């Protein structure tokens, strides 16, 4: 995924929140996901990964209103994903930007089911700790 496509994803996700600080958190989280887990490449290589990311951020927006409201919360994520998941025959995703359905890109491994929600939360918490650390 080009930087232009990444910027469009960040802009779209930013519409979920009104506070500029949340927009900054979204941008740094997406960039960190790319650096750690090759998010851009996975979005470019496989349909559905971007929709999964949108869905996860949408869940956070619906649940917490502001990204900073996540701090100090305990969040249980059961069956959060796997690096060895196989693609289903078809997938239906309800994102805050609309419903999407698509067929299997391959019969093998899929990046769609990697633990994206846990990764997003991890990056948001790391950013909060770094920002408020006295180091």
Buried (B, 14 or more C-beta within 10 A) or exposed (E): BEEEEBEEBBEBBBEBBEEEEBBBBBBBBBBBBBEEBBBBEBBBEBBBBBBBBBBBBBBBBEEBBBBBEBEEEEEEEEEBBEEEBEBEEEBEBEBBBEEBEEEBBEEEBBBBBBBBBBBBBBBBBEBBEEEEEEE
